[in-house]
Amino acid sequence: MDNDKPEECKVSFNNYDEELRRPRTLPCGHTFCSQCIEDTIKNAELTCPSCRAEHSAKDATQFPINYTVEAFIKKLRNIQVTSVETVSTKCGQDRTRGISKKLRSLVQEHKSSISNLIRECEEALSQLGKYQGQVRDWKTQHHQLQDRLYDLLEQNKAAIELLEQEDTSVLTMTTEGGAGKKQLQTMLENLNTVNTAQNVVTTIDEADHYNVEVEDWIQKRQELFPDVNTVYTSVKVQETIKKALDTIITETGATAATVLQGDSTATIME
């Protein structure tokens, strides 16, 4: 903790508070206000203004609050408030000696009203600070969901490419098989119409040739299809994506229900 002005941010020179300028400590050990940390983050990177250390960061809320500094500031404020109230009371007594009792009562009434309004204002600012912290947490969660979805999309894209290759191979094999079947049907018709010994020999030789080709095609089809890697990848990716989507729907649904029921926002903004 800096002994010069520990209640002051060393970047903006503004005093820390409990809303936008809460003190947060970087991994390098230096403390700055949340607003300055947020303003310093560029392209998910933060350079410490004191030691120039590099830190990965999406927003200021990922760095822990320096509760030691906050506790010190509260003690300092209590001391200052007590001193001011003591001086104000003495000065007020001196200044109001020449004012009538009725006017003094009116002054006290307005002072009380203003003090109450200040407290309400401070409470509202505190609630806004808490709500902003919740909003930033939600924003971080959306970034994390987005990263998960990108990864799932890449897996799905790779599976589609495999299936497209398999589809092309199946189409080629189907064309070859169809041609072989057509040749066999022709040979069958020719065998039904042979009427000489020479025709029988020629047709049988030709039929044997096509028989071998079709048998080779059938064996090749059995060896190549279905492709185990393609089938496994497709099924696995589908299961992974469905499971992830179910989880996301459940999580986001629960979050939405919580907000609508008032467990988060309503509590913060009461």
C-alpha positions as CSV (number, residue, x, y, z in Angstrom):
1,M,0.0,0.0,0.0
2,D,1.4,3.5,-0.9
3,N,2.0,5.5,2.2
4,D,1.5,8.8,0.3
5,K,-2.2,8.8,-0.4
6,P,-3.5,5.2,-0.1
7,E,-7.1,6.3,-0.6
8,E,-6.2,7.6,-4.1
9,C,-5.8,5.8,-7.4
10,K,-2.3,6.4,-8.8
11,V,-3.6,6.7,-12.4
12,S,-6.6,9.0,-12.2
13,F,-5.7,10.6,-8.8
14,N,-9.3,10.2,-7.8
15,N,-10.3,8.7,-4.5
16,Y,-11.5,5.1,-4.4
17,D,-15.2,4.5,-3.8
18,E,-17.6,1.6,-3.5
19,E,-19.0,1.9,-7.1
20,L,-17.0,2.5,-10.3
21,R,-13.7,3.2,-8.5
22,R,-13.3,0.2,-6.2
23,P,-9.6,-0.7,-5.6
24,R,-8.6,-3.8,-7.4
25,T,-5.2,-5.6,-7.3
26,L,-3.4,-6.9,-10.4
27,P,-1.3,-10.1,-10.3
28,C,1.8,-8.0,-10.2
29,G,0.7,-6.6,-6.8
30,H,-0.2,-3.0,-7.8
31,T,-3.6,-1.6,-7.0
32,F,-5.7,0.8,-9.2
33,C,-9.4,1.7,-9.4
34,S,-11.8,-0.4,-11.4
35,Q,-12.5,2.4,-13.9
36,C,-8.8,3.0,-14.7
37,I,-8.2,-0.8,-15.1
38,E,-11.2,-1.0,-17.5
39,D,-9.9,1.9,-19.5
40,T,-6.4,0.4,-19.7
41,I,-7.5,-2.9,-21.2
42,K,-6.8,-3.1,-24.9
43,N,-7.4,-6.2,-27.0
44,A,-7.8,-8.4,-23.9
45,E,-4.4,-7.3,-22.6
46,L,-3.6,-4.9,-19.7
47,T,-0.2,-3.3,-19.0
48,C,0.4,-2.3,-15.4
49,P,0.8,1.5,-15.2
50,S,3.4,1.0,-12.4
51,C,5.7,-1.9,-13.4
52,R,4.6,-2.4,-17.1
53,A,3.8,-6.1,-16.4
54,E,1.5,-7.6,-19.0
55,H,-1.7,-9.3,-17.9
56,S,-4.5,-11.1,-19.9
57,A,-7.8,-9.4,-19.1
58,K,-11.3,-9.0,-20.6
59,D,-12.6,-6.6,-17.9
60,A,-11.7,-5.2,-14.5
61,T,-14.0,-7.5,-12.6
62,Q,-11.7,-10.5,-13.0
63,F,-9.2,-8.8,-10.7
64,P,-9.8,-9.1,-6.9
65,I,-11.0,-6.2,-4.8
66,N,-8.3,-4.9,-2.4
67,Y,-10.4,-5.1,0.8
68,T,-7.4,-3.9,2.9
69,V,-7.4,-0.6,1.1
70,E,-11.2,-0.4,1.4
71,A,-11.1,-1.0,5.1
72,F,-8.4,1.7,5.5
73,I,-10.5,4.2,3.5
74,K,-13.6,3.5,5.7
75,K,-11.6,4.2,8.8
76,L,-10.1,7.3,7.3
77,R,-13.6,8.6,6.3
78,N,-14.9,7.9,9.8
79,I,-12.1,10.0,11.3
80,Q,-12.8,12.8,8.8
81,V,-16.5,12.7,9.4
82,T,-16.1,12.9,13.1
83,S,-13.7,15.8,12.9
84,V,-16.0,17.7,10.5
85,E,-19.1,17.1,12.6
86,T,-17.3,18.4,15.7
87,V,-16.1,21.5,13.9
88,S,-19.5,22.0,12.2
89,T,-21.3,21.7,15.5
90,K,-19.1,24.4,17.2
91,C,-19.3,26.7,14.2
92,G,-23.0,26.1,13.9
93,Q,-23.5,27.0,17.5
94,D,-21.5,30.2,17.0
95,R,-23.4,31.2,13.8
96,T,-26.9,30.5,15.1
97,R,-26.6,32.5,18.3
98,G,-28.1,35.5,16.6
99,I,-30.9,33.5,14.9
100,S,-34.3,33.0,16.5
101,K,-35.4,29.6,17.8
102,K,-37.9,29.2,15.0
103,L,-35.3,29.9,12.3
104,R,-32.8,27.5,14.0
105,S,-35.5,24.8,14.0
106,L,-36.1,25.5,10.3
107,V,-32.4,25.2,9.6
108,Q,-32.1,21.9,11.5
109,E,-35.1,20.5,9.6
110,H,-33.5,21.3,6.3
111,K,-30.2,19.9,7.4
112,S,-31.9,16.7,8.4
113,S,-33.8,16.5,5.1
114,I,-30.6,17.0,3.1
115,S,-28.7,14.5,5.2
116,N,-31.4,11.9,4.6
117,L,-31.4,12.6,0.9
118,I,-27.6,12.3,0.8
119,R,-27.8,8.9,2.5
120,E,-30.5,7.8,0.0
121,C,-28.3,9.0,-2.9
122,E,-25.3,7.0,-1.5
123,E,-27.4,3.9,-1.1
124,A,-28.7,4.3,-4.7
125,L,-25.1,4.7,-6.0
126,S,-24.0,1.6,-4.0
127,Q,-26.9,-0.4,-5.6
128,L,-25.9,0.8,-9.1
129,G,-22.3,-0.3,-8.4
130,K,-23.4,-3.7,-7.4
131,Y,-25.8,-4.0,-10.4
132,Q,-23.0,-3.0,-12.7
133,G,-20.8,-5.7,-11.3
134,Q,-23.6,-8.2,-12.0
135,V,-24.0,-6.9,-15.5
136,R,-20.3,-7.3,-16.2
137,D,-20.4,-10.9,-14.8
138,W,-23.2,-11.7,-17.2
139,K,-21.2,-10.1,-20.0
140,T,-18.3,-12.4,-19.1
141,Q,-20.6,-15.4,-19.1
142,H,-21.8,-14.5,-22.6
143,H,-18.2,-14.3,-23.9
144,Q,-17.6,-17.7,-22.4
145,L,-20.7,-19.1,-24.1
146,Q,-19.6,-17.6,-27.3
147,D,-16.2,-19.3,-27.1
148,R,-17.9,-22.6,-26.5
149,L,-20.2,-22.1,-29.4
150,Y,-17.3,-21.3,-31.7
151,D,-15.6,-24.5,-30.7
152,L,-18.7,-26.5,-31.4
153,L,-19.1,-24.8,-34.8
154,E,-15.6,-25.8,-35.7
155,Q,-16.2,-29.4,-34.7
156,N,-19.4,-29.4,-36.7
157,K,-17.7,-28.0,-39.7
158,A,-15.0,-30.7,-39.7
159,A,-17.7,-33.4,-39.4
160,I,-19.6,-31.9,-42.4
161,E,-16.4,-32.0,-44.5
162,L,-15.9,-35.7,-43.6
163,L,-19.5,-36.5,-44.6
164,E,-19.2,-34.6,-47.8
165,Q,-16.1,-36.6,-48.8
166,E,-18.0,-39.8,-47.8
167,D,-21.0,-38.7,-49.8
168,T,-18.8,-38.2,-52.9
169,S,-17.2,-41.6,-52.4
170,V,-20.6,-43.3,-52.1
171,L,-21.8,-41.6,-55.2
172,T,-18.8,-42.9,-57.2
173,M,-19.2,-46.4,-55.8
174,T,-22.9,-46.3,-56.6
175,T,-22.3,-45.3,-60.2
176,E,-19.8,-48.1,-60.6
177,G,-22.1,-50.7,-59.1
178,G,-25.0,-49.5,-61.3
179,A,-22.9,-49.9,-64.4
180,G,-21.8,-53.4,-63.3
181,K,-25.4,-54.5,-62.6
182,K,-26.5,-53.2,-66.1
183,Q,-23.7,-55.3,-67.8
184,L,-24.8,-58.4,-65.9
185,Q,-28.4,-57.9,-66.9
186,T,-27.2,-57.6,-70.5
187,M,-25.2,-60.8,-70.2
188,L,-28.3,-62.6,-68.8
189,E,-30.4,-61.5,-71.7
190,N,-27.6,-62.6,-74.2
191,L,-27.5,-66.1,-72.5
192,N,-31.2,-66.4,-73.1
193,T,-30.8,-65.8,-76.8
194,V,-27.6,-67.8,-77.7
195,N,-28.2,-70.3,-80.5
196,T,-24.8,-71.4,-81.6
197,A,-21.8,-73.0,-79.9
198,Q,-19.6,-70.0,-80.8
199,N,-22.1,-67.6,-79.3
200,V,-22.3,-69.6,-76.1
201,V,-18.5,-69.6,-75.6
202,T,-18.2,-65.9,-76.4
203,T,-21.1,-64.9,-74.2
204,I,-19.9,-67.0,-71.3
205,D,-16.4,-65.5,-71.5
206,E,-17.8,-62.0,-71.6
207,A,-20.1,-62.8,-68.7
208,D,-17.3,-64.2,-66.6
209,H,-15.4,-61.0,-67.1
210,Y,-18.2,-58.9,-65.8
211,N,-18.8,-61.4,-63.0
212,V,-15.3,-60.8,-61.7
213,E,-15.6,-57.0,-62.0
214,V,-18.9,-57.0,-60.0
215,E,-17.5,-59.4,-57.4
216,D,-14.5,-57.1,-57.0
217,W,-16.8,-54.1,-56.7
218,I,-18.9,-55.9,-53.9
219,Q,-15.7,-56.7,-52.0
220,K,-14.5,-53.1,-52.3
221,R,-17.8,-51.8,-51.1
222,Q,-17.7,-54.0,-48.1
223,E,-14.2,-52.9,-47.2
224,L,-14.8,-49.1,-47.7
225,F,-18.3,-48.6,-46.5
226,P,-19.4,-47.6,-44.0
227,D,-16.2,-45.6,-43.1
228,V,-15.8,-46.1,-39.3
229,N,-14.0,-42.8,-38.7
230,T,-16.6,-40.8,-40.5
231,V,-19.5,-42.5,-38.7
232,Y,-17.9,-42.2,-35.3
233,T,-17.0,-38.5,-35.8
234,S,-20.5,-37.6,-37.0
235,V,-22.2,-39.4,-34.1
236,K,-19.8,-38.1,-31.5
237,V,-20.1,-34.4,-32.7
238,Q,-23.9,-34.6,-32.9
239,E,-24.0,-36.0,-29.3
240,T,-21.5,-33.3,-28.1
241,I,-23.4,-30.5,-29.7
242,K,-26.8,-31.7,-28.5
243,K,-25.5,-32.1,-25.0
244,A,-23.9,-28.7,-25.0
245,L,-27.0,-27.0,-26.4
246,D,-29.2,-28.7,-23.7
247,T,-26.8,-27.5,-21.0
248,I,-26.7,-23.9,-22.4
249,I,-30.5,-23.8,-22.7
250,T,-30.8,-25.1,-19.1
251,E,-28.2,-22.6,-17.8
252,T,-29.6,-19.6,-19.6
253,G,-33.2,-20.6,-18.8
254,A,-32.3,-20.9,-15.1
255,T,-30.6,-17.5,-15.3
256,A,-33.5,-15.9,-17.0
257,A,-36.0,-17.4,-14.5
258,T,-33.8,-16.1,-11.7
259,V,-33.8,-12.6,-13.0
260,L,-37.5,-12.6,-13.8
261,Q,-38.3,-13.8,-10.3
262,G,-36.2,-11.0,-8.9
263,D,-33.5,-13.1,-7.1
264,S,-30.7,-11.0,-8.8
265,T,-31.8,-7.7,-10.3
266,A,-34.6,-7.0,-7.9
267,T,-32.3,-7.7,-4.9
268,I,-29.6,-5.4,-6.3
269,M,-32.0,-2.6,-7.2
270,E,-34.3,-2.7,-4.1
